[in-house]
Amino acid sequence: MKNIFVGNLDFSSTEATIRALFEPYGTVDRVNLVTDRDTGRSRGFAFVEMSDSAQANQAIAALNGFQVDGRALNVNEARPKPQSGNAGGGGRREGRPQKRSPRW
């Protein structure tokens, strides 16, 4: 299974149009068009899952830079989601002394 990031999409893009772009290269298992939580409007990027890695690599090579609605797509393998727990920072780091205010 390969997860593909598709960026610089036109805001009018739909899951169906994205699926149609990738299907000539192989079986598309899932399309997730990311939308704004408040407005429901597309945020301009999506994720496409393809089960065959060779087909996914072929789609990435063919569609990266491809012009759709006057926009050059940014297509590459998606980076894994950061693991929750230490992603936000702000916690104590082990091995570093804590700064303390002087006691008066």
C-alpha positions, 0 to 999 in steps of 0.5 A, a space after each residue: 500500500 502506498 499513500 500519495 500526497 497530491 498538492 496544488 489542487 484547484 479548490 473545485 476539485 472533487 474526489 471523482 476528478 482526482 480518482 480519474 487522474 490516477 486510475 489510468 496508472 492502476 487501481 485506486 483504493 481510496 481518495 481522501 480530499 482534505 476539506 476545511 472543517 468550518 466551510 467544507 471547501 477543499 483545502 487544495 490537497 488530497 491523499 490517494 492510496 494505491 495498493 500496487 507500489 509499482 503502479 503508484 510510483 508510475 503515477 507519481 512520476 507521470 503526474 508530478 508537475 502535470 497541469 490540471 485547471 492551470 495548476 501544476 500538481 505536486 505529487 509525491 509519496 506522503 510522509 507518515 503522520 507524526 506520532 502523537 505524544 511528543 509531536 507538539 513539544 513543550 514538554 520536559 526533555 530528559 537530560 537537560 537541566 531545568 532553569 530555575 528562578 533564584 530563591 530570595 
